[in-house]
């Protein structure tokens, strides 16, 4: 696998989005999210597709360098 700086940034963004999604799930399941249910739900809703898009962009970028 060939790693470029651009694919590394995409992968880092994907990891951050995944961490935000997992954190949001834990916050919502706790019953009383610190940022409120609406804000936490928005973060969860946006971070899941963003993480997937960034992950596939990282894979596509590293494949194109071969």
mmCIF file of the C-alpha atoms, coordinates in Angstrom:
data_MODEL
# 
_entry.id   MODEL 
# 
loop_
_atom_site.group_PDB 
_atom_site.id 
_atom_site.type_symbol 
_atom_site.label_atom_id 
_atom_site.label_alt_id 
_atom_site.label_comp_id 
_atom_site.label_asym_id 
_atom_site.label_entity_id 
_atom_site.label_seq_id 
_atom_site.pdbx_PDB_ins_code 
_atom_site.Cartn_x 
_atom_site.Cartn_y 
_atom_site.Cartn_z 
_atom_site.occupancy 
_atom_site.B_iso_or_equiv 
_atom_site.pdbx_formal_charge 
_atom_site.auth_seq_id 
_atom_site.auth_comp_id 
_atom_site.auth_asym_id 
_atom_site.auth_atom_id 
_atom_site.pdbx_PDB_model_num 
ATOM 1  C CA . UNK A 1 1  ? 0.000   0.000  0.000  1.00 0.00 ? 1  UNK A CA 1 
ATOM 2  C CA . UNK A 1 2  ? 1.286   3.403  -0.962 1.00 0.00 ? 2  UNK A CA 1 
ATOM 3  C CA . UNK A 1 3  ? 0.583   6.250  1.461  1.00 0.00 ? 3  UNK A CA 1 
ATOM 4  C CA . UNK A 1 4  ? 0.469   9.870  0.350  1.00 0.00 ? 4  UNK A CA 1 
ATOM 5  C CA . UNK A 1 5  ? 0.116   12.932 2.569  1.00 0.00 ? 5  UNK A CA 1 
ATOM 6  C CA . UNK A 1 6  ? -3.344  13.538 1.103  1.00 0.00 ? 6  UNK A CA 1 
ATOM 7  C CA . UNK A 1 7  ? -4.544  9.994  1.836  1.00 0.00 ? 7  UNK A CA 1 
ATOM 8  C CA . UNK A 1 8  ? -3.109  10.276 5.345  1.00 0.00 ? 8  UNK A CA 1 
ATOM 9  C CA . UNK A 1 9  ? -5.153  13.426 5.961  1.00 0.00 ? 9  UNK A CA 1 
ATOM 10 C CA . UNK A 1 10 ? -8.283  11.740 4.610  1.00 0.00 ? 10 UNK A CA 1 
ATOM 11 C CA . UNK A 1 11 ? -7.687  8.760  6.883  1.00 0.00 ? 11 UNK A CA 1 
ATOM 12 C CA . UNK A 1 12 ? -7.067  10.998 9.893  1.00 0.00 ? 12 UNK A CA 1 
ATOM 13 C CA . UNK A 1 13 ? -10.336 12.834 9.212  1.00 0.00 ? 13 UNK A CA 1 
ATOM 14 C CA . UNK A 1 14 ? -12.125 9.512  8.910  1.00 0.00 ? 14 UNK A CA 1 
ATOM 15 C CA . UNK A 1 15 ? -10.775 8.400  12.292 1.00 0.00 ? 15 UNK A CA 1 
ATOM 16 C CA . UNK A 1 16 ? -11.844 11.663 13.935 1.00 0.00 ? 16 UNK A CA 1 
ATOM 17 C CA . UNK A 1 17 ? -15.331 11.326 12.443 1.00 0.00 ? 17 UNK A CA 1 
ATOM 18 C CA . UNK A 1 18 ? -15.564 7.738  13.697 1.00 0.00 ? 18 UNK A CA 1 
ATOM 19 C CA . UNK A 1 19 ? -14.523 8.812  17.194 1.00 0.00 ? 19 UNK A CA 1 
ATOM 20 C CA . UNK A 1 20 ? -17.159 11.574 17.106 1.00 0.00 ? 20 UNK A CA 1 
ATOM 21 C CA . UNK A 1 21 ? -19.821 9.059  16.047 1.00 0.00 ? 21 UNK A CA 1 
ATOM 22 C CA . UNK A 1 22 ? -18.960 6.614  18.822 1.00 0.00 ? 22 UNK A CA 1 
ATOM 23 C CA . UNK A 1 23 ? -18.819 9.409  21.380 1.00 0.00 ? 23 UNK A CA 1 
ATOM 24 C CA . UNK A 1 24 ? -22.203 10.671 20.251 1.00 0.00 ? 24 UNK A CA 1 
ATOM 25 C CA . UNK A 1 25 ? -23.713 7.214  20.574 1.00 0.00 ? 25 UNK A CA 1 
ATOM 26 C CA . UNK A 1 26 ? -22.405 6.910  24.135 1.00 0.00 ? 26 UNK A CA 1 
ATOM 27 C CA . UNK A 1 27 ? -23.644 10.400 24.999 1.00 0.00 ? 27 UNK A CA 1 
ATOM 28 C CA . UNK A 1 28 ? -27.117 9.693  23.632 1.00 0.00 ? 28 UNK A CA 1 
ATOM 29 C CA . UNK A 1 29 ? -27.324 6.341  25.388 1.00 0.00 ? 29 UNK A CA 1 
ATOM 30 C CA . UNK A 1 30 ? -26.356 7.903  28.726 1.00 0.00 ? 30 UNK A CA 1 
ATOM 31 C CA . UNK A 1 31 ? -29.683 9.700  28.848 1.00 0.00 ? 31 UNK A CA 1 
ATOM 32 C CA . UNK A 1 32 ? -28.434 13.260 29.409 1.00 0.00 ? 32 UNK A CA 1 
ATOM 33 C CA . UNK A 1 33 ? -25.960 14.422 26.723 1.00 0.00 ? 33 UNK A CA 1 
ATOM 34 C CA . UNK A 1 34 ? -23.756 17.355 27.715 1.00 0.00 ? 34 UNK A CA 1 
ATOM 35 C CA . UNK A 1 35 ? -24.411 19.241 24.470 1.00 0.00 ? 35 UNK A CA 1 
ATOM 36 C CA . UNK A 1 36 ? -28.097 18.355 24.369 1.00 0.00 ? 36 UNK A CA 1 
ATOM 37 C CA . UNK A 1 37 ? -29.876 15.678 22.400 1.00 0.00 ? 37 UNK A CA 1 
ATOM 38 C CA . UNK A 1 38 ? -30.361 17.764 19.266 1.00 0.00 ? 38 UNK A CA 1 
ATOM 39 C CA . UNK A 1 39 ? -26.725 18.856 18.933 1.00 0.00 ? 39 UNK A CA 1 
ATOM 40 C CA . UNK A 1 40 ? -25.409 15.386 19.710 1.00 0.00 ? 40 UNK A CA 1 
ATOM 41 C CA . UNK A 1 41 ? -27.823 13.860 17.201 1.00 0.00 ? 41 UNK A CA 1 
ATOM 42 C CA . UNK A 1 42 ? -26.669 16.295 14.526 1.00 0.00 ? 42 UNK A CA 1 
ATOM 43 C CA . UNK A 1 43 ? -23.030 15.422 15.223 1.00 0.00 ? 43 UNK A CA 1 
ATOM 44 C CA . UNK A 1 44 ? -23.873 11.720 14.954 1.00 0.00 ? 44 UNK A CA 1 
ATOM 45 C CA . UNK A 1 45 ? -25.874 12.202 11.761 1.00 0.00 ? 45 UNK A CA 1 
ATOM 46 C CA . UNK A 1 46 ? -23.078 14.147 10.064 1.00 0.00 ? 46 UNK A CA 1 
ATOM 47 C CA . UNK A 1 47 ? -20.085 12.170 11.313 1.00 0.00 ? 47 UNK A CA 1 
ATOM 48 C CA . UNK A 1 48 ? -21.173 8.748  9.997  1.00 0.00 ? 48 UNK A CA 1 
ATOM 49 C CA . UNK A 1 49 ? -21.393 9.668  6.288  1.00 0.00 ? 49 UNK A CA 1 
ATOM 50 C CA . UNK A 1 50 ? -18.409 12.017 6.578  1.00 0.00 ? 50 UNK A CA 1 
ATOM 51 C CA . UNK A 1 51 ? -16.280 9.222  8.018  1.00 0.00 ? 51 UNK A CA 1 
ATOM 52 C CA . UNK A 1 52 ? -17.305 6.841  5.236  1.00 0.00 ? 52 UNK A CA 1 
ATOM 53 C CA . UNK A 1 53 ? -16.647 9.399  2.494  1.00 0.00 ? 53 UNK A CA 1 
ATOM 54 C CA . UNK A 1 54 ? -13.234 10.298 3.899  1.00 0.00 ? 54 UNK A CA 1 
ATOM 55 C CA . UNK A 1 55 ? -12.279 6.640  4.288  1.00 0.00 ? 55 UNK A CA 1 
ATOM 56 C CA . UNK A 1 56 ? -13.177 5.806  0.699  1.00 0.00 ? 56 UNK A CA 1 
ATOM 57 C CA . UNK A 1 57 ? -11.385 8.952  -0.499 1.00 0.00 ? 57 UNK A CA 1 
ATOM 58 C CA . UNK A 1 58 ? -8.233  7.809  1.321  1.00 0.00 ? 58 UNK A CA 1 
ATOM 59 C CA . UNK A 1 59 ? -8.453  4.358  -0.247 1.00 0.00 ? 59 UNK A CA 1 
ATOM 60 C CA . UNK A 1 60 ? -9.106  5.788  -3.705 1.00 0.00 ? 60 UNK A CA 1 
ATOM 61 C CA . UNK A 1 61 ? -6.205  8.236  -3.390 1.00 0.00 ? 61 UNK A CA 1 
ATOM 62 C CA . UNK A 1 62 ? -3.737  5.577  -2.282 1.00 0.00 ? 62 UNK A CA 1 
ATOM 63 C CA . UNK A 1 63 ? -4.890  3.202  -5.057 1.00 0.00 ? 63 UNK A CA 1 
ATOM 64 C CA . UNK A 1 64 ? -4.448  5.891  -7.708 1.00 0.00 ? 64 UNK A CA 1 
ATOM 65 C CA . UNK A 1 65 ? -0.783  6.288  -6.731 1.00 0.00 ? 65 UNK A CA 1 
ATOM 66 C CA . UNK A 1 66 ? 0.082   2.687  -7.645 1.00 0.00 ? 66 UNK A CA 1 
# 
